[in-house]
Amino acid sequence: MAASWDGSYDPGSQSDDSHHFERLHIEPLYDAFVCPLTKQVMRDPVTLENGQTFEREAIEKWFKECRESGRKLVCPLTLKDLKSTDLNPSIALRNTIEEWTTRNEAAQLDMARRSLNMSSSENDVLLSLKFIQHICQKSRSNKHAVRNADLIPMIVDMLKSSSRKVRCRALETLLVVVEEDEDNKAILAEGDTVRTIVKFLSHEQSKEREEAVSLLYELSKSEAVCEKIGSINGAILILVGMTSSKSENVLTVEKADKTLENLEKFENNVRQMAENGRLQPLLTQILEGTPETKQSMAAYLGELVLNNDVKVYVARTVGESLINLMRSGNMQSREAALKALNQISSYEASSKVLIEAGILPPLVKDLFTVGANQLPMRLKEVSATILSNVVNSGFDVESIPIGPDHQTLVSEDNVHNLLHLISNTGPPIECKLLQVLVGLTNSQTTALNVVAAIKSSGATISLVQFIEVPQQDLRMACIKLLQNLSPYMGQELADALRGTVGQLSSLIRVISENTGISEEQAAAAGLLAELPERDLGLTRQMLDEGAFQFIISRVVKIRQGETRGTRFVTPFLEGLVRVLARVTFVLSAEPDAVALCREYNLAALFIELLQANGLDNVQMVSASALENLSQESKNLTRLPELPPPGVCASIFPCFSKQAVITGLCRVHQGTCSLKESFCLLEGQAVHKLVALLDHTNAKVVEAALAALSTLLDDGVAIEQGVFVLCEAEAIKPILDVLLEKQTENLSRRAVWVVERLLRTEDIAYEVSGDQNVSTALVDAFHNADYRTRQIAERALKHVDKIPNFSGIFPNM
């Protein structure tokens, strides 16, 4: 074989090899076959009037050059004038040349065939492959010859060569062999050849990838091979990856993209593309396909797992089409559309797009329709899920009309319909519909409509009963709904929980579960926290059921760091602390509450919670609880028992001497302790409360000031309370609170405390020179409510800003 080729040829060269292969002949080359102008074997020989023969294309070019240059027409060989440019086809010569060429090429193909094996040298294989490319590019009939010579399987075998050059050349040769030849493509598609080509897409060498993707692109022009490519595991995944790669050659990316476009002819390929991140073909089918195709693609879309950004894109692209499909009378189409919409609506942003596309009216109609055209219950569950998703997206659903007379989803009739469905369907749909109501009650404006509908339908008891169901998701939806309702109908919910056996116990059981901290537990704690804190009956029932002991245990564990790492820790802790603070609102009426506070030293726990930095609600509630506890201190302190006077002292009082008792509380004038009488002074809480007066949250400041004001309350030694605050350096922070006027309540409280402080002459003297304080008191005197104006007036008298007429007219 090697002796038959031109030894000077470089088989690795990428240059045009046509001249080289034209010189390779098995039979002798006759001079008559060669064109005098091109020096190549003629394909279309023609004869001039003088009998000279040339290649048609070459002599026509010669004549054209003569005319354009103004030269005489002469024979290029004899240089004699020609009278005519007529060209006579030399048919006999052409036939002879074709026969000679066919015999040569057949012999050369046979030589190439013998070189296409693993035992041949790399050069022989490369040269054989290049020759096959050459003859296939010459004519379509040569491609048939290659096929008939069974060369295609032999070229395919070269894909397994250990030589990268051979593998690349084999891929390149196969592309030439199958180009615009359906029969050759069909042969190449047999067996595992396409799978082998696909494997080259993942090769590290970019040249092999480029050749493989070019070959696949050509093969994909055949519908039969399209299906084959799509059936190969990983083929579409790799091609999709190549189209989005920034490291690939631009031409390679373009070929991969065009290959995928060809593969789109088959639905199964479209599904695979969608699964691997190329969604547009599937979306196009939903938009433009036949009804059957739309249904099929929508159904598959419902099975895909999409990331959130893609959900928004899909909603914008086909949301309206899917909603129209949902409106169709065909139940299979409605089911496919509903499942796709369920998938898309699970992200807030995409849900809002669907609302804008008009999903609410048909969705609500599907849920409420009964009769011949009603959805089966399994699809009503899907509709309820979608409705839950879109309502919980944060979109203002109150602005969307969904029925006659501008009815909206929160119109009384529609809320009644939802409540009716909740009472008459199974747990899965009940859960989703409760979640719909949760979404509607997240906003204050829509919550008021829902509350009114619940009250008018008498549904409170039936909703509360869901607290006891065994299904965790249904129970959680109920608790979240009741938590949202509690600010608007807290007393009704408290009455329902007290009046029904089991519900309160179930709530407490949820809170006390020691399995981390769940969203359900946070919601349950939030619900109990919102119920009226002064409802003595509810607090007594919680005391009887041991609820507060569980709550104390959970709060302590959270503060000790035993429970951490979940996103519901903060709302759970805030709810628990608010529930625990309930017990401090009934101290005067409930001895068991006092006993609980003493047994578990709740005052100390609340003092510790004052330092829960970053948890404003916890600090605020703890300070309020300490206010309640401290107000009870004057009733719980043990007053000293004075010894009876002696006989002489009783007869002669001048001989009596006042007994001196040490160790008494300065403020409460008795024996105090933090645990037994909840004394803030004994619990060293004053400094911690003073520190909160500088808090950025006005509600925390107000709660801290209220707790401190119990040291100045009637029934305690007010002057000693002032001294305690002076020692804690609280005077300036309190005056700052007065000056800042953050809220009306805080200003009212500050005026009260400042008036008590100014009863001490030294403080009054110091403050009288501060014009800012005087201005703040004058402002309260002019603009506050009646009671605060009276207090401000007394304060101004202490600093001599208003005359004290009672000193001038003692009888007044």
MOTATA-V249053 format. One record per residue. N is the residue number from 1. RES is the residue in one letter. SS is DSSP state (alpha for helix, beta for strand, coil for the rest). Layout:
# MOTATA-V249053
n=N res=RES ss=SS
n=N res=RES ss=SS
This chain:
# MOTATA-V249053
n=1 res=M ss=coil
n=2 res=A ss=alpha
n=3 res=A ss=alpha
n=4 res=S ss=alpha
n=5 res=W ss=coil
n=6 res=D ss=coil
n=7 res=G ss=coil
n=8 res=S ss=coil
n=9 res=Y ss=coil
n=10 res=D ss=coil
n=11 res=P ss=coil
n=12 res=G ss=coil
n=13 res=S ss=coil
n=14 res=Q ss=coil
n=15 res=S ss=coil
n=16 res=D ss=coil
n=17 res=D ss=coil
n=18 res=S ss=alpha
n=19 res=H ss=alpha
n=20 res=H ss=alpha
n=21 res=F ss=alpha
n=22 res=E ss=alpha
n=23 res=R ss=coil
n=24 res=L ss=coil
n=25 res=H ss=coil
n=26 res=I ss=coil
n=27 res=E ss=coil
n=28 res=P ss=coil
n=29 res=L ss=coil
n=30 res=Y ss=coil
n=31 res=D ss=alpha
n=32 res=A ss=alpha
n=33 res=F ss=alpha
n=34 res=V ss=beta
n=35 res=C ss=coil
n=36 res=P ss=coil
n=37 res=L ss=coil
n=38 res=T ss=coil
n=39 res=K ss=coil
n=40 res=Q ss=coil
n=41 res=V ss=beta
n=42 res=M ss=coil
n=43 res=R ss=coil
n=44 res=D ss=coil
n=45 res=P ss=beta
n=46 res=V ss=beta
n=47 res=T ss=beta
n=48 res=L ss=coil
n=49 res=E ss=coil
n=50 res=N ss=coil
n=51 res=G ss=coil
n=52 res=Q ss=coil
n=53 res=T ss=beta
n=54 res=F ss=beta
n=55 res=E ss=beta
n=56 res=R ss=alpha
n=57 res=E ss=alpha
n=58 res=A ss=alpha
n=59 res=I ss=alpha
n=60 res=E ss=alpha
n=61 res=K ss=alpha
n=62 res=W ss=alpha
n=63 res=F ss=alpha
n=64 res=K ss=alpha
n=65 res=E ss=alpha
n=66 res=C ss=alpha
n=67 res=R ss=alpha
n=68 res=E ss=alpha
n=69 res=S ss=alpha
n=70 res=G ss=coil
n=71 res=R ss=coil
n=72 res=K ss=coil
n=73 res=L ss=coil
n=74 res=V ss=beta
n=75 res=C ss=coil
n=76 res=P ss=coil
n=77 res=L ss=coil
n=78 res=T ss=coil
n=79 res=L ss=coil
n=80 res=K ss=coil
n=81 res=D ss=beta
n=82 res=L ss=coil
n=83 res=K ss=coil
n=84 res=S ss=coil
n=85 res=T ss=coil
n=86 res=D ss=coil
n=87 res=L ss=coil
n=88 res=N ss=beta
n=89 res=P ss=beta
n=90 res=S ss=coil
n=91 res=I ss=alpha
n=92 res=A ss=alpha
n=93 res=L ss=alpha
n=94 res=R ss=alpha
n=95 res=N ss=alpha
n=96 res=T ss=alpha
n=97 res=I ss=alpha
n=98 res=E ss=alpha
n=99 res=E ss=alpha
n=100 res=W ss=alpha
n=101 res=T ss=alpha
n=102 res=T ss=alpha
n=103 res=R ss=alpha
n=104 res=N ss=alpha
n=105 res=E ss=alpha
n=106 res=A ss=alpha
n=107 res=A ss=alpha
n=108 res=Q ss=alpha
n=109 res=L ss=alpha
n=110 res=D ss=alpha
n=111 res=M ss=alpha
n=112 res=A ss=alpha
n=113 res=R ss=alpha
n=114 res=R ss=alpha
n=115 res=S ss=alpha
n=116 res=L ss=coil
n=117 res=N ss=coil
n=118 res=M ss=coil
n=119 res=S ss=coil
n=120 res=S ss=coil
n=121 res=S ss=coil
n=122 res=E ss=alpha
n=123 res=N ss=alpha
n=124 res=D ss=alpha
n=125 res=V ss=alpha
n=126 res=L ss=alpha
n=127 res=L ss=alpha
n=128 res=S ss=alpha
n=129 res=L ss=alpha
n=130 res=K ss=alpha
n=131 res=F ss=alpha
n=132 res=I ss=alpha
n=133 res=Q ss=alpha
n=134 res=H ss=alpha
n=135 res=I ss=alpha
n=136 res=C ss=alpha
n=137 res=Q ss=alpha
n=138 res=K ss=alpha
n=139 res=S ss=coil
n=140 res=R ss=alpha
n=141 res=S ss=alpha
n=142 res=N ss=alpha
n=143 res=K ss=alpha
n=144 res=H ss=alpha
n=145 res=A ss=alpha
n=146 res=V ss=alpha
n=147 res=R ss=alpha
n=148 res=N ss=alpha
n=149 res=A ss=coil
n=150 res=D ss=coil
n=151 res=L ss=alpha
n=152 res=I ss=alpha
n=153 res=P ss=alpha
n=154 res=M ss=alpha
n=155 res=I ss=alpha
n=156 res=V ss=alpha
n=157 res=D ss=alpha
n=158 res=M ss=alpha
n=159 res=L ss=alpha
n=160 res=K ss=alpha
n=161 res=S ss=coil
n=162 res=S ss=coil
n=163 res=S ss=coil
n=164 res=R ss=alpha
n=165 res=K ss=alpha
n=166 res=V ss=alpha
n=167 res=R ss=alpha
n=168 res=C ss=alpha
n=169 res=R ss=alpha
n=170 res=A ss=alpha
n=171 res=L ss=alpha
n=172 res=E ss=alpha
n=173 res=T ss=alpha
n=174 res=L ss=alpha
n=175 res=L ss=alpha
n=176 res=V ss=alpha
n=177 res=V ss=alpha
n=178 res=V ss=alpha
n=179 res=E ss=coil
n=180 res=E ss=coil
n=181 res=D ss=coil
n=182 res=E ss=alpha
n=183 res=D ss=alpha
n=184 res=N ss=alpha
n=185 res=K ss=alpha
n=186 res=A ss=alpha
n=187 res=I ss=alpha
n=188 res=L ss=alpha
n=189 res=A ss=coil
n=190 res=E ss=coil
n=191 res=G ss=coil
n=192 res=D ss=coil
n=193 res=T ss=alpha
n=194 res=V ss=alpha
n=195 res=R ss=alpha
n=196 res=T ss=alpha
n=197 res=I ss=alpha
n=198 res=V ss=alpha
n=199 res=K ss=alpha
n=200 res=F ss=alpha
n=201 res=L ss=alpha
n=202 res=S ss=alpha
n=203 res=H ss=coil
n=204 res=E ss=coil
n=205 res=Q ss=coil
n=206 res=S ss=alpha
n=207 res=K ss=alpha
n=208 res=E ss=alpha
n=209 res=R ss=alpha
n=210 res=E ss=alpha
n=211 res=E ss=alpha
n=212 res=A ss=alpha
n=213 res=V ss=alpha
n=214 res=S ss=alpha
n=215 res=L ss=alpha
n=216 res=L ss=alpha
n=217 res=Y ss=alpha
n=218 res=E ss=alpha
n=219 res=L ss=alpha
n=220 res=S ss=coil
n=221 res=K ss=coil
n=222 res=S ss=coil
n=223 res=E ss=alpha
n=224 res=A ss=alpha
n=225 res=V ss=alpha
n=226 res=C ss=alpha
n=227 res=E ss=alpha
n=228 res=K ss=alpha
n=229 res=I ss=alpha
n=230 res=G ss=alpha
n=231 res=S ss=alpha
n=232 res=I ss=coil
n=233 res=N ss=coil
n=234 res=G ss=coil
n=235 res=A ss=alpha
n=236 res=I ss=alpha
n=237 res=L ss=alpha
n=238 res=I ss=alpha
n=239 res=L ss=alpha
n=240 res=V ss=alpha
n=241 res=G ss=alpha
n=242 res=M ss=alpha
n=243 res=T ss=alpha
n=244 res=S ss=coil
n=245 res=S ss=coil
n=246 res=K ss=coil
n=247 res=S ss=coil
n=248 res=E ss=coil
n=249 res=N ss=coil
n=250 res=V ss=alpha
n=251 res=L ss=alpha
n=252 res=T ss=alpha
n=253 res=V ss=alpha
n=254 res=E ss=alpha
n=255 res=K ss=alpha
n=256 res=A ss=alpha
n=257 res=D ss=alpha
n=258 res=K ss=alpha
n=259 res=T ss=alpha
n=260 res=L ss=alpha
n=261 res=E ss=alpha
n=262 res=N ss=alpha
n=263 res=L ss=alpha
n=264 res=E ss=coil
n=265 res=K ss=coil
n=266 res=F ss=coil
n=267 res=E ss=alpha
n=268 res=N ss=alpha
n=269 res=N ss=alpha
n=270 res=V ss=alpha
n=271 res=R ss=alpha
n=272 res=Q ss=alpha
n=273 res=M ss=alpha
n=274 res=A ss=alpha
n=275 res=E ss=alpha
n=276 res=N ss=coil
n=277 res=G ss=coil
n=278 res=R ss=coil
n=279 res=L ss=coil
n=280 res=Q ss=alpha
n=281 res=P ss=alpha
n=282 res=L ss=alpha
n=283 res=L ss=alpha
n=284 res=T ss=alpha
n=285 res=Q ss=alpha
n=286 res=I ss=alpha
n=287 res=L ss=alpha
n=288 res=E ss=alpha
n=289 res=G ss=coil
n=290 res=T ss=coil
n=291 res=P ss=alpha
n=292 res=E ss=alpha
n=293 res=T ss=alpha
n=294 res=K ss=alpha
n=295 res=Q ss=alpha
n=296 res=S ss=alpha
n=297 res=M ss=alpha
n=298 res=A ss=alpha
n=299 res=A ss=alpha
n=300 res=Y ss=alpha
n=301 res=L ss=alpha
n=302 res=G ss=coil
n=303 res=E ss=coil
n=304 res=L ss=coil
n=305 res=V ss=coil
n=306 res=L ss=coil
n=307 res=N ss=coil
n=308 res=N ss=alpha
n=309 res=D ss=alpha
n=310 res=V ss=alpha
n=311 res=K ss=alpha
n=312 res=V ss=alpha
n=313 res=Y ss=alpha
n=314 res=V ss=alpha
n=315 res=A ss=alpha
n=316 res=R ss=alpha
n=317 res=T ss=alpha
n=318 res=V ss=alpha
n=319 res=G ss=alpha
n=320 res=E ss=alpha
n=321 res=S ss=alpha
n=322 res=L ss=alpha
n=323 res=I ss=alpha
n=324 res=N ss=alpha
n=325 res=L ss=alpha
n=326 res=M ss=alpha
n=327 res=R ss=alpha
n=328 res=S ss=coil
n=329 res=G ss=coil
n=330 res=N ss=coil
n=331 res=M ss=alpha
n=332 res=Q ss=alpha
n=333 res=S ss=alpha
n=334 res=R ss=alpha
n=335 res=E ss=alpha
n=336 res=A ss=alpha
n=337 res=A ss=alpha
n=338 res=L ss=alpha
n=339 res=K ss=alpha
n=340 res=A ss=alpha
n=341 res=L ss=alpha
n=342 res=N ss=alpha
n=343 res=Q ss=alpha
n=344 res=I ss=alpha
n=345 res=S ss=coil
n=346 res=S ss=coil
n=347 res=Y ss=coil
n=348 res=E ss=alpha
n=349 res=A ss=alpha
n=350 res=S ss=alpha
n=351 res=S ss=alpha
n=352 res=K ss=alpha
n=353 res=V ss=alpha
n=354 res=L ss=alpha
n=355 res=I ss=alpha
n=356 res=E ss=alpha
n=357 res=A ss=coil
n=358 res=G ss=coil
n=359 res=I ss=alpha
n=360 res=L ss=alpha
n=361 res=P ss=alpha
n=362 res=P ss=alpha
n=363 res=L ss=alpha
n=364 res=V ss=alpha
n=365 res=K ss=alpha
n=366 res=D ss=alpha
n=367 res=L ss=alpha
n=368 res=F ss=alpha
n=369 res=T ss=coil
n=370 res=V ss=coil
n=371 res=G ss=coil
n=372 res=A ss=coil
n=373 res=N ss=coil
n=374 res=Q ss=coil
n=375 res=L ss=coil
n=376 res=P ss=coil
n=377 res=M ss=alpha
n=378 res=R ss=alpha
n=379 res=L ss=alpha
n=380 res=K ss=alpha
n=381 res=E ss=alpha
n=382 res=V ss=alpha
n=383 res=S ss=alpha
n=384 res=A ss=alpha
n=385 res=T ss=alpha
n=386 res=I ss=alpha
n=387 res=L ss=alpha
n=388 res=S ss=alpha
n=389 res=N ss=alpha
n=390 res=V ss=alpha
n=391 res=V ss=alpha
n=392 res=N ss=coil
n=393 res=S ss=coil
n=394 res=G ss=coil
n=395 res=F ss=coil
n=396 res=D ss=coil
n=397 res=V ss=alpha
n=398 res=E ss=alpha
n=399 res=S ss=alpha
n=400 res=I ss=coil
n=401 res=P ss=coil
n=402 res=I ss=coil
n=403 res=G ss=coil
n=404 res=P ss=alpha
n=405 res=D ss=alpha
n=406 res=H ss=alpha
n=407 res=Q ss=coil
n=408 res=T ss=coil
n=409 res=L ss=coil
n=410 res=V ss=coil
n=411 res=S ss=coil
n=412 res=E ss=alpha
n=413 res=D ss=alpha
n=414 res=N ss=alpha
n=415 res=V ss=alpha
n=416 res=H ss=alpha
n=417 res=N ss=alpha
n=418 res=L ss=alpha
n=419 res=L ss=alpha
n=420 res=H ss=alpha
n=421 res=L ss=alpha
n=422 res=I ss=alpha
n=423 res=S ss=alpha
n=424 res=N ss=alpha
n=425 res=T ss=coil
n=426 res=G ss=coil
n=427 res=P ss=alpha
n=428 res=P ss=alpha
n=429 res=I ss=alpha
n=430 res=E ss=alpha
n=431 res=C ss=alpha
n=432 res=K ss=alpha
n=433 res=L ss=alpha
n=434 res=L ss=alpha
n=435 res=Q ss=alpha
n=436 res=V ss=alpha
n=437 res=L ss=alpha
n=438 res=V ss=alpha
n=439 res=G ss=alpha
n=440 res=L ss=alpha
n=441 res=T ss=coil
n=442 res=N ss=coil
n=443 res=S ss=coil
n=444 res=Q ss=alpha
n=445 res=T ss=alpha
n=446 res=T ss=alpha
n=447 res=A ss=alpha
n=448 res=L ss=alpha
n=449 res=N ss=alpha
n=450 res=V ss=alpha
n=451 res=V ss=alpha
n=452 res=A ss=alpha
n=453 res=A ss=alpha
n=454 res=I ss=alpha
n=455 res=K ss=alpha
n=456 res=S ss=alpha
n=457 res=S ss=alpha
n=458 res=G ss=coil
n=459 res=A ss=coil
n=460 res=T ss=alpha
n=461 res=I ss=alpha
n=462 res=S ss=alpha
n=463 res=L ss=alpha
n=464 res=V ss=alpha
n=465 res=Q ss=alpha
n=466 res=F ss=alpha
n=467 res=I ss=alpha
n=468 res=E ss=alpha
n=469 res=V ss=coil
n=470 res=P ss=coil
n=471 res=Q ss=coil
n=472 res=Q ss=alpha
n=473 res=D ss=alpha
n=474 res=L ss=alpha
n=475 res=R ss=alpha
n=476 res=M ss=alpha
n=477 res=A ss=alpha
n=478 res=C ss=alpha
n=479 res=I ss=alpha
n=480 res=K ss=alpha
n=481 res=L ss=alpha
n=482 res=L ss=alpha
n=483 res=Q ss=alpha
n=484 res=N ss=alpha
n=485 res=L ss=alpha
n=486 res=S ss=alpha
n=487 res=P ss=alpha
n=488 res=Y ss=alpha
n=489 res=M ss=alpha
n=490 res=G ss=alpha
n=491 res=Q ss=alpha
n=492 res=E ss=alpha
n=493 res=L ss=alpha
n=494 res=A ss=alpha
n=495 res=D ss=alpha
n=496 res=A ss=alpha
n=497 res=L ss=alpha
n=498 res=R ss=alpha
n=499 res=G ss=alpha
n=500 res=T ss=coil
n=501 res=V ss=coil
n=502 res=G ss=coil
n=503 res=Q ss=alpha
n=504 res=L ss=alpha
n=505 res=S ss=alpha
n=506 res=S ss=alpha
n=507 res=L ss=alpha
n=508 res=I ss=alpha
n=509 res=R ss=alpha
n=510 res=V ss=alpha
n=511 res=I ss=alpha
n=512 res=S ss=alpha
n=513 res=E ss=coil
n=514 res=N ss=coil
n=515 res=T ss=coil
n=516 res=G ss=coil
n=517 res=I ss=coil
n=518 res=S ss=coil
n=519 res=E ss=alpha
n=520 res=E ss=alpha
n=521 res=Q ss=alpha
n=522 res=A ss=alpha
n=523 res=A ss=alpha
n=524 res=A ss=alpha
n=525 res=A ss=alpha
n=526 res=G ss=alpha
n=527 res=L ss=alpha
n=528 res=L ss=alpha
n=529 res=A ss=alpha
n=530 res=E ss=alpha
n=531 res=L ss=coil
n=532 res=P ss=coil
n=533 res=E ss=coil
n=534 res=R ss=coil
n=535 res=D ss=coil
n=536 res=L ss=alpha
n=537 res=G ss=alpha
n=538 res=L ss=alpha
n=539 res=T ss=alpha
n=540 res=R ss=alpha
n=541 res=Q ss=alpha
n=542 res=M ss=alpha
n=543 res=L ss=alpha
n=544 res=D ss=alpha
n=545 res=E ss=coil
n=546 res=G ss=coil
n=547 res=A ss=alpha
n=548 res=F ss=alpha
n=549 res=Q ss=alpha
n=550 res=F ss=alpha
n=551 res=I ss=alpha
n=552 res=I ss=alpha
n=553 res=S ss=alpha
n=554 res=R ss=alpha
n=555 res=V ss=alpha
n=556 res=V ss=alpha
n=557 res=K ss=alpha
n=558 res=I ss=alpha
n=559 res=R ss=alpha
n=560 res=Q ss=coil
n=561 res=G ss=coil
n=562 res=E ss=coil
n=563 res=T ss=coil
n=564 res=R ss=coil
n=565 res=G ss=coil
n=566 res=T ss=coil
n=567 res=R ss=coil
n=568 res=F ss=coil
n=569 res=V ss=alpha
n=570 res=T ss=alpha
n=571 res=P ss=alpha
n=572 res=F ss=alpha
n=573 res=L ss=alpha
n=574 res=E ss=alpha
n=575 res=G ss=alpha
n=576 res=L ss=alpha
n=577 res=V ss=alpha
n=578 res=R ss=alpha
n=579 res=V ss=alpha
n=580 res=L ss=alpha
n=581 res=A ss=alpha
n=582 res=R ss=alpha
n=583 res=V ss=alpha
n=584 res=T ss=alpha
n=585 res=F ss=alpha
n=586 res=V ss=coil
n=587 res=L ss=coil
n=588 res=S ss=coil
n=589 res=A ss=coil
n=590 res=E ss=coil
n=591 res=P ss=alpha
n=592 res=D ss=alpha
n=593 res=A ss=alpha
n=594 res=V ss=alpha
n=595 res=A ss=alpha
n=596 res=L ss=alpha
n=597 res=C ss=alpha
n=598 res=R ss=alpha
n=599 res=E ss=alpha
n=600 res=Y ss=coil
n=601 res=N ss=coil
n=602 res=L ss=alpha
n=603 res=A ss=alpha
n=604 res=A ss=alpha
n=605 res=L ss=alpha
n=606 res=F ss=alpha
n=607 res=I ss=alpha
n=608 res=E ss=alpha
n=609 res=L ss=alpha
n=610 res=L ss=coil
n=611 res=Q ss=coil
n=612 res=A ss=coil
n=613 res=N ss=coil
n=614 res=G ss=coil
n=615 res=L ss=coil
n=616 res=D ss=alpha
n=617 res=N ss=alpha
n=618 res=V ss=alpha
n=619 res=Q ss=alpha
n=620 res=M ss=alpha
n=621 res=V ss=alpha
n=622 res=S ss=alpha
n=623 res=A ss=alpha
n=624 res=S ss=alpha
n=625 res=A ss=alpha
n=626 res=L ss=alpha
n=627 res=E ss=alpha
n=628 res=N ss=alpha
n=629 res=L ss=alpha
n=630 res=S ss=alpha
n=631 res=Q ss=alpha
n=632 res=E ss=alpha
n=633 res=S ss=alpha
n=634 res=K ss=alpha
n=635 res=N ss=alpha
n=636 res=L ss=alpha
n=637 res=T ss=coil
n=638 res=R ss=beta
n=639 res=L ss=coil
n=640 res=P ss=coil
n=641 res=E ss=coil
n=642 res=L ss=coil
n=643 res=P ss=coil
n=644 res=P ss=coil
n=645 res=P ss=coil
n=646 res=G ss=coil
n=647 res=V ss=alpha
n=648 res=C ss=alpha
n=649 res=A ss=alpha
n=650 res=S ss=alpha
n=651 res=I ss=alpha
n=652 res=F ss=coil
n=653 res=P ss=alpha
n=654 res=C ss=alpha
n=655 res=F ss=alpha
n=656 res=S ss=coil
n=657 res=K ss=coil
n=658 res=Q ss=coil
n=659 res=A ss=coil
n=660 res=V ss=coil
n=661 res=I ss=coil
n=662 res=T ss=coil
n=663 res=G ss=coil
n=664 res=L ss=coil
n=665 res=C ss=coil
n=666 res=R ss=coil
n=667 res=V ss=coil
n=668 res=H ss=coil
n=669 res=Q ss=coil
n=670 res=G ss=coil
n=671 res=T ss=beta
n=672 res=C ss=coil
n=673 res=S ss=coil
n=674 res=L ss=alpha
n=675 res=K ss=alpha
n=676 res=E ss=alpha
n=677 res=S ss=alpha
n=678 res=F ss=coil
n=679 res=C ss=coil
n=680 res=L ss=coil
n=681 res=L ss=coil
n=682 res=E ss=coil
n=683 res=G ss=coil
n=684 res=Q ss=coil
n=685 res=A ss=coil
n=686 res=V ss=alpha
n=687 res=H ss=alpha
n=688 res=K ss=alpha
n=689 res=L ss=alpha
n=690 res=V ss=alpha
n=691 res=A ss=alpha
n=692 res=L ss=alpha
n=693 res=L ss=coil
n=694 res=D ss=coil
n=695 res=H ss=coil
n=696 res=T ss=coil
n=697 res=N ss=coil
n=698 res=A ss=alpha
n=699 res=K ss=alpha
n=700 res=V ss=alpha
n=701 res=V ss=alpha
n=702 res=E ss=alpha
n=703 res=A ss=alpha
n=704 res=A ss=alpha
n=705 res=L ss=alpha
n=706 res=A ss=alpha
n=707 res=A ss=alpha
n=708 res=L ss=alpha
n=709 res=S ss=alpha
n=710 res=T ss=alpha
n=711 res=L ss=alpha
n=712 res=L ss=alpha
n=713 res=D ss=coil
n=714 res=D ss=coil
n=715 res=G ss=coil
n=716 res=V ss=coil
n=717 res=A ss=coil
n=718 res=I ss=alpha
n=719 res=E ss=alpha
n=720 res=Q ss=alpha
n=721 res=G ss=alpha
n=722 res=V ss=alpha
n=723 res=F ss=alpha
n=724 res=V ss=alpha
n=725 res=L ss=alpha
n=726 res=C ss=alpha
n=727 res=E ss=alpha
n=728 res=A ss=coil
n=729 res=E ss=coil
n=730 res=A ss=coil
n=731 res=I ss=alpha
n=732 res=K ss=alpha
n=733 res=P ss=alpha
n=734 res=I ss=alpha
n=735 res=L ss=alpha
n=736 res=D ss=alpha
n=737 res=V ss=alpha
n=738 res=L ss=alpha
n=739 res=L ss=alpha
n=740 res=E ss=alpha
n=741 res=K ss=coil
n=742 res=Q ss=coil
n=743 res=T ss=coil
n=744 res=E ss=alpha
n=745 res=N ss=alpha
n=746 res=L ss=alpha
n=747 res=S ss=alpha
n=748 res=R ss=alpha
n=749 res=R ss=alpha
n=750 res=A ss=alpha
n=751 res=V ss=alpha
n=752 res=W ss=alpha
n=753 res=V ss=alpha
n=754 res=V ss=alpha
n=755 res=E ss=alpha
n=756 res=R ss=alpha
n=757 res=L ss=alpha
n=758 res=L ss=coil
n=759 res=R ss=coil
n=760 res=T ss=coil
n=761 res=E ss=alpha
n=762 res=D ss=alpha
n=763 res=I ss=alpha
n=764 res=A ss=alpha
n=765 res=Y ss=alpha
n=766 res=E ss=alpha
n=767 res=V ss=alpha
n=768 res=S ss=alpha
n=769 res=G ss=coil
n=770 res=D ss=coil
n=771 res=Q ss=alpha
n=772 res=N ss=alpha
n=773 res=V ss=alpha
n=774 res=S ss=alpha
n=775 res=T ss=alpha
n=776 res=A ss=alpha
n=777 res=L ss=alpha
n=778 res=V ss=alpha
n=779 res=D ss=alpha
n=780 res=A ss=alpha
n=781 res=F ss=alpha
n=782 res=H ss=alpha
n=783 res=N ss=alpha
n=784 res=A ss=coil
n=785 res=D ss=coil
n=786 res=Y ss=alpha
n=787 res=R ss=alpha
n=788 res=T ss=alpha
n=789 res=R ss=alpha
n=790 res=Q ss=alpha
n=791 res=I ss=alpha
n=792 res=A ss=alpha
n=793 res=E ss=alpha
n=794 res=R ss=alpha
n=795 res=A ss=alpha
n=796 res=L ss=alpha
n=797 res=K ss=alpha
n=798 res=H ss=alpha
n=799 res=V ss=coil
n=800 res=D ss=coil
n=801 res=K ss=coil
n=802 res=I ss=coil
n=803 res=P ss=coil
n=804 res=N ss=coil
n=805 res=F ss=alpha
n=806 res=S ss=alpha
n=807 res=G ss=alpha
n=808 res=I ss=alpha
n=809 res=F ss=coil
n=810 res=P ss=coil
n=811 res=N ss=coil
n=812 res=M ss=coil
